[in-house]
Amino acid sequence: MRTFLRDFTLPAAFAGFVTFLIGISVSSVLVIQAAQILGATTSQITSWFWALGIGIGASGLFLSWKFKYPVATSWSTAGLALIIATGSGYSLHEAIGAFLLCGVLTALLGFLGIFEKVLAHIPQSLTSAMLAGVLLKFGIALFANMQNDWQFIISLLAIYVMSKRIWPRYCIVITVVVGVILCPLFMTFHPPVLHWDLAKPEWITPHFTGSAILGLALPLFVINVASQYLPGIAMIKSYGYTPHVNQLIGWTGATQAILAPFGCYTVNIAAISAAVSLDDQVHPDPSKRYIAGISCGFFYILMGVFAATLTSLLMSFPSLFIIALAGIALFGTISHNIALAFHDVNDREAALLTFLCSASGIQFFGIGSAFWGLIVGIIVMIVFKLKLKKSPS
């Protein structure tokens, strides 16, 4: 506790809040939609948010405190897309069984060390290119929205640039606070009437069927590994940390398995939103940025306890505010990963194709562009290395 109090800073705590805000605001509605497709009642949907908040928050908070670097955790938006696309073919109880099995498989993948062995053979230039490509759309979206809302975007950018120049450690804090103040001036914003009710978990008995295992559990497992864990671990490594891969994957998978009967469809290492907690804007000393991970976990737990209340508050902000906030908060991470991706001259061709494929947003078999971008880059790198070996003869 003394170490925590000594290392605590407002920018780090606020970075955790921004990470949490980005993590839930984009896809909270999809959680509701996925649960409804499976036939969940209103009370069961609240239980889903309770389980997700407690599971994601507790695991992120514990892992950040234990390893002393920011471990932001989240739910999988790609996983939600899979459930929405295929969920009508399963009952809620079958889906819960699939979530539980997916968590068990993930825990085994981590604790047995399989994922770390695979990751060790992937060059950092490719993982950085993959991350830069995935994050690029957030930076572009910020400027794309200037077409119709240029006053708000330019105001936020001006505040960010000035605060970055004068007070860089607090630039995101200042930008967010000013953004909240500017919302009513430029957009329609009506704060909701809040009712502070505690969320109640509801047990849903899992049923295991072959169709749900093959059609939901295994695809969800693959998607989580490709869309969340792979870029999430790469994100942590890109900032110079040595992630405890086995423990991170193992404990998040175990948490998912434990809370699956209450609606926890996934607990993953965050990929995109995690960047906000890792950047040097959090703290110039990398050893003290873990406070952002603890802060993010705390807000997820708070969301779980007051699931309906807090989510309705956050979702009341206009989508433009979230888009602008995400874009500005990720500026540093985008530039950081582009620099790492193209630093090695020999890997630039492979890194470029990884970057472009990852940025394309393509999807095959329910797996997003980050995974396919990495596959393309690895293939190109292998081809060029074979060519280099043959060239002397």
N, C-alpha and C positions, 0 to 999 in steps of 0.2 A: 504493500500500500504506500509506503514511503517513497519508493521508486516511482510509482505512478503519479503521486502528487508533485514530485520534483520535476518530472518530465512533462507534466500536463501544460498545454498551451491552448489558447483560444483558436488559432488557425488550424491546429491539428484536430481539435474537437469539431470544428465547423466543417472541415474537410470530410470527416466521418459522416456528418449530417448530409452534406451534399452527395456523397457516395450513396447513402441510403435513399435519398430523394430521387436520384436518377435511377437507382435500381428498381424502385417500386412504381414510379409514376408512369413509366412508359407502358407497362403491361399489367397493372392491377386489374383493369377491366377484363383482360384476357383470362385472369384467374377465375373471375366470376363466370365468364362464358364457358370455360372448360368444365367447371363444376356443374353448371346447369345442363350441359350436354350429357353428362353422366347421370343426370337425374337427382342432383343434390338439392336439398331443401335450403331455405334461407338460413336456418340454424346450422346446417352442415357447411354451408359456404363460410359462415363466420368461423366455424371450427377450422376450416382450411386456412384462413388467414391467421388464426391463433397458432396453429401448428407450424406454419411457415415462418411466422415472426419469431416464435420461441426457438425453433430449430436453427434457423439462419443466424439469429442474433446470438444465441448461446455459443454456437460453434465458432463464429467469427470472433467474438469477444474472448473466449478461452484460448483459441489458437494464437491470436495477436498477443495476448498477455504471456503465454507460455514461450513463444519463440521470439518475441521482441522485434517483430516487423509487422507492418499492416497486412492482415489477412482479411480482406473483405469477402464476405460470402453473399450468396444471392440465390434466387430461384432461376430456372431456365426458361427464357422466353421461347426458344426453339422447342423445348419440351411441351410448352403450352400449345404451340402450333400443332404438334403431333397429336396431342389429346383432342384438340378441337376437330382435327381432320378425321380422326379414326374413332373417337370416343363413343359415337352413337351405336357402335357395334358391340359395346360391352356394358354390363351393369356397373353401378357404382362400387359394389363389393368386389367385382372382378378387377376393376381398375385399382382399387386399394391394394389388392393382392399383388398386382403388377408393380405398384410403387414400392411395396415392401421388398419384393425380390430384387428390383433395380438397386435399392439401397444396399442390400446384402452383397450383390455382385460388385458394386462400387467399393465397398469396404474391403472385400477380398482383393480387388485390383490394387488397392493402396497398401494394405498391410503385408501382402506377399511381395511387394516391391516390383511388380511387373511394369507399371506405368513409368517408373523412374528409369528402368533399363532402356526402354524405348526412347524416352526423351533425351537421354544422354547422347544419342547418335544424330540429333537434329541440330544443325548449326544455328547460332544466335542470329546471324544475318537474315535467315529465312523466317524465324519466329518474329523478329522485329518487323520485317516487311509485312508479315501476316497481320500483326497488330496494327501497324500504320494503315494498312488497307481497310481493316474493319472499322477503325476509328475515323477514317477520312470523311465518311458520310455525315458525321456529326458536325465537323467543321464546315463542310459544304452547306449543310442544311441551315446553318446560322446565316450565311450570306444569301442563300436562295430565298429566305423569308424577307429579305430587304425589299423584294419586289412590291410587297403590299404593306409591310410594317417597318419601313425604313427608319421612322422616327425613334421607335423603341430600340431597334437593333443598334443604330448608330449611337444612341445615348448610352446603352450598356457597353459598347465597345470603347467609347470615349472614357467612361469611368474606369474600365479595366486597364486601358493603356496608361492613363494618368496614375492610377493607384499602383500599377506594376512598376512604373518609373520611380515613384516617390516612396512607396511602402510595399515592396514586393511580397513580403510574408503574409500580408493581410489583404492582398488584391482580390482574391476570390470572395472573402468575407464581405468586403466593401461592395463588390459588384452585386452580390446576392441581396444584401440589405437595400441597396439603392434600387435594384430591380423590383423588389417587393413594393417599395414606395411608388415606383413609376407605373406599376400594373394598373391601378385605377385611373391613371391619367391618360394612358394610351389604349387600354382595352377594357372590355366589359368584365368586371370582377366583383362578384357578390359573395362575401364570406358566408359559409353555411351556418345554420343554427346547430350547435354541437350538443349532444347528449352523452355524458360521460358514463357509459355502461361498460362493465367488464365483460370481455368475451368469455364464452363458456365452451370448453372442448367437448366434442361429441364423438364417442367411439363408433367406428364403422367396421364391422367384422370383415376381414379380408377373405375372399374366396380365390382359390388358385385353379385356373383352367388353362388347358394347352393353348387355346386361341389367344387368350389375353397375354400369356407368357411370350408367345412368338410374335404377336401383332402389336403389343404395347410395351411389355417389360424390356425385351431385348432391344427394340428400336430406341426406346427412351434412354437406355444405358449407353448405346453407341452415340446418340446425339449429345448426351451430357459430356461424354469424354471428348468428343470432337469439337463441340461448340463452346464448352465452358472450361473444362479442366486443362485442355491443351493451351488455349490462349491465356487462361488465367495464370497458370504456372509460368508461362513465358513472360507475362507481364511483370510478375514479381522478379524474375531473373534479370529482366532488362534494366532494372534499377540497381543492380549490383548485389542483391540479396541472394543467399543460397537457400532456396526453399526446402523445407523438410517434406518432400513430395509424398513419401509413404504415409506420414502422419496426417498431412492435410487431406489427402484423398480418403484415407481410411476412416478418420473421425467424422468427416462430413457424410460419407456413405452410411456409417453406423447411425448417425443422428437421423438421417432420412428414414432408415429402417425402423427405428424406435418410434418415430412420430407418424409414420405412414398411416396407421389405423385412424388417425385424427384428421387426415387430409393433406399431409405433407408429401406432395408428389415429388419433390426434389429439394436437396440442399447441395449447392455447388460452390466452388471457388468462383468469385465474380471475375469477369473478364473486362468488359468495357468500363463499367462504373468503378472498378478497383483502381483505375489509373489516377483518379482524383486523390486517393489516399496515399499514393506512392510518390507523387511528384515533389520536387524540392520546395514548392510553395507551402507544403505542409510544415516542414521544418528543415533548416539547412543541414542539420545533423540527422543522417539516415537512421541512427540508432534510436531516435526519439519519435519517429513517425508512426510507431505502433499504436500510439494514442489514437490516431485516426481510425484504426481497425477496431479498437475497443469502443470508440464513440459510435461507429457504424453499427456494431453489434448491439449496443445499448438501445439505439433508436429502433432497430428491428424488434427487440424484445418489447419495447414500449408499444410498437405497432401491434404485436401479438396480444398484449394485455388489453389494449383499447382498439381492437382490430377495426371495427366499423367506424368508430369516431375519428381516429387519426387518419385513416385512409380517405374518408370523405373530405377532411380538411385539406389534405395534400392534393387530392384530385380536383379541388375547387380552383386551383391556380390554372390560368389559361395554358393550353398546350404550347403556345409560343414561348412562354416564360421558361418552361422545362427544356424546350429545344435550344433556346438561346443560352441558358445556363449550362447545359451539357456541352455545347460547342465551345464556349469560352473556357470552361473548366478543363477541357481536354486539349487545349492549344499546346501546352508544354509537353504532354505525352506524345502527341502526334509528331512534333518536331524532333523529340528525343528518339523515337523509334525510327524515323526516316534517316536520321544521322547514323544510327547503328546499322540499319539495313544496307546502306550504300557505302559504308566505310571501307570494306574490303573490295578492291578492284576486281579480283578474280571471281567474286560471287555476285557481281552487280546484275548480270543477265538473269540469273535465277531469282535474285531478290526482286528485280523489276517485275517479272512475270508473277511471282508470288503476291506482290503488292497489288498489281492490277486485277488479278483473279479474286483476291480477297475483297477488294473494293467493289467488285461487280455486283455482289449480292445474289449470285446464282445459288440454286438449291437443287440437289439431286438426292433422291431417296430420303428426303427429310433432313439431310445434313447440309449445313450452311456453307457459305463461301470461304470461311476461314480454314476449314479442313481441306477443301479442294485446292485452295491457293497454296497451302503447304505441300500437298501432294505434287502439284505442278512444279513447284520450286525444287523439290527433291529430285524429281525426274530430270529436270533441266540441269541441275548441278551434277548429277551422275553422268549425263551425256557429255558435259564439258570436261569433266575429269577424265573420262575415258579418252576423249580427244587429245587432251594434254599428254596423257601417257603414251599415246601412239605417235604423236607428232615428231619426236626425235628420230624415229626410224624412217 
